[in-house]
Amino acid sequence: MSEVKTILKDYKLRQTDCREEILQVFMSKPHALAHADVEGQLTEQFDRVTVYRTLKTFLDKGIIHKVLDDEGGVKYAICKANCHTEDHKHHHDHVHFKCITCGLTTCLDHVTIPSIILPEGYQRVETNLLVQGVCKSCN
């Protein structure tokens, strides 16, 4: 069984051509992808709504996570093997890095976001930390 089919089975998701192809796109890229990037990589033409729903399903299940970029857009990156729906906390676990030269955004899994103590009455829902600079490939 292919890794893509195994992931879909492990997350109890029905195997469809769209899900398999989108998951393969994420697995083939070491950086975060915008919705349009995903659509541009698909060999078959799936409508925009189907792609959006697939991304939402993958996000809800913990297969991918959101990466906010400096332009206010959202990108998505595949989660590592130890991430599951019940403990899907990428927003608190690591930093994202955007290269100002090539424009690619990657996860820095081993760099943690420092603890943030909010004033009384505030409740954190999500924390995003984006570092911008020059990646090792462009440096």
C-alpha positions as CSV (number, residue, x, y, z in Angstrom):
1,M,0.0,0.0,0.0
2,S,1.3,3.4,-0.9
3,E,2.2,6.0,1.8
4,V,-0.6,8.2,0.6
5,K,-3.2,5.4,0.9
6,T,-1.8,4.5,4.3
7,I,-2.2,8.1,5.6
8,L,-5.8,8.3,4.4
9,K,-6.6,4.9,6.0
10,D,-4.9,5.9,9.3
11,Y,-7.0,9.1,9.4
12,K,-10.1,7.2,8.5
13,L,-10.7,9.1,5.3
14,R,-12.2,7.7,2.2
15,Q,-9.7,7.3,-0.6
16,T,-10.6,9.6,-3.6
17,D,-8.5,10.6,-6.5
18,C,-8.6,14.2,-5.3
19,R,-7.4,13.4,-1.8
20,E,-4.7,11.1,-3.0
21,E,-3.4,13.6,-5.5
22,I,-3.4,16.5,-3.1
23,L,-1.7,14.5,-0.4
24,Q,1.0,13.5,-2.9
25,V,1.5,17.1,-3.8
26,F,2.2,18.0,-0.1
27,M,4.5,15.0,0.3
28,S,6.5,16.0,-2.7
29,K,7.2,19.6,-1.5
30,P,9.4,20.6,1.5
31,H,7.7,24.0,1.8
32,A,4.2,25.4,2.5
33,L,1.7,25.7,-0.3
34,A,-1.1,28.1,-1.0
35,H,-4.4,26.9,-2.4
36,A,-3.4,28.1,-5.8
37,D,-0.1,26.3,-5.5
38,V,-1.9,23.1,-4.8
39,E,-4.2,23.6,-7.8
40,G,-1.3,24.3,-10.1
41,Q,0.4,21.0,-9.1
42,L,-2.6,18.8,-9.8
43,T,-2.5,16.6,-12.9
44,E,-6.3,16.2,-13.0
45,Q,-8.7,19.2,-13.0
46,F,-10.6,19.2,-9.7
47,D,-12.9,22.1,-9.2
48,R,-11.8,24.8,-6.7
49,V,-14.5,23.9,-4.1
50,T,-13.4,20.3,-4.1
51,V,-9.8,21.3,-3.5
52,Y,-10.9,23.7,-0.8
53,R,-12.9,21.1,1.0
54,T,-10.1,18.6,0.7
55,L,-7.7,21.1,2.3
56,K,-10.2,21.8,5.0
57,T,-10.7,18.1,5.7
58,F,-6.9,17.5,5.9
59,L,-6.6,20.6,8.2
60,D,-9.4,19.4,10.5
61,K,-7.9,15.9,10.7
62,G,-4.3,17.1,11.4
63,I,-2.8,15.9,8.2
64,I,-1.8,19.5,7.3
65,H,-1.5,22.7,9.2
66,K,-2.0,26.4,8.4
67,V,0.9,28.8,7.9
68,L,0.1,32.5,7.9
69,D,2.4,34.5,5.7
70,D,3.6,38.1,5.7
71,E,1.0,39.2,3.1
72,G,-2.0,38.0,5.1
73,G,-2.5,34.9,3.1
74,V,-2.7,31.3,4.3
75,K,-0.5,28.5,3.2
76,Y,-0.6,24.8,4.2
77,A,2.2,22.4,5.1
78,I,2.1,18.7,5.8
79,C,2.3,17.6,9.4
80,K,5.0,15.3,10.7
81,A,4.2,11.7,11.5
82,N,3.7,12.4,15.3
83,C,0.8,14.8,14.8
84,H,-2.7,13.6,15.5
85,T,-6.1,15.4,15.5
86,E,-6.4,15.4,19.3
87,D,-3.0,17.1,19.8
88,H,-2.8,19.2,16.7
89,K,-1.0,22.2,18.0
90,H,1.4,23.4,15.3
91,H,0.5,26.9,16.1
92,H,2.3,26.6,19.5
93,D,5.0,24.1,18.6
94,H,7.3,25.6,16.0
95,V,8.3,28.6,13.9
96,H,7.7,29.1,10.2
97,F,10.5,30.7,8.0
98,K,9.9,32.7,4.8
99,C,12.8,33.3,2.5
100,I,12.8,36.9,1.1
101,T,14.8,35.7,-1.9
102,C,12.9,32.6,-3.1
103,G,9.6,33.2,-1.3
104,L,9.3,29.7,0.1
105,T,7.9,29.2,3.5
106,T,9.1,26.2,5.6
107,C,8.5,24.8,9.0
108,L,11.3,25.0,11.6
109,D,10.2,22.1,13.7
110,H,13.1,22.3,16.2
111,V,12.7,26.0,16.9
112,T,10.0,26.6,19.5
113,I,7.9,29.6,20.1
114,P,8.7,31.1,23.5
115,S,6.1,31.0,26.2
116,I,3.8,34.0,26.1
117,I,2.0,35.1,29.2
118,L,-1.2,37.1,28.4
119,P,-2.9,39.6,30.7
120,E,-5.7,38.3,32.9
121,G,-8.9,37.8,30.9
122,Y,-7.2,37.0,27.6
123,Q,-7.3,33.5,26.2
124,R,-4.9,32.3,23.5
125,V,-6.5,30.4,20.6
126,E,-3.6,30.4,18.2
127,T,0.0,31.6,18.0
128,N,1.8,32.2,14.7
129,L,5.4,33.2,14.4
130,L,6.9,33.9,11.0
131,V,10.6,34.6,10.7
132,Q,11.7,36.3,7.5
133,G,15.2,36.1,6.1
134,V,17.3,34.2,3.6
135,C,17.0,30.4,3.6
136,K,20.0,28.0,3.5
137,S,19.5,27.3,-0.2
138,C,19.6,31.0,-1.2
139,N,22.3,32.0,1.3
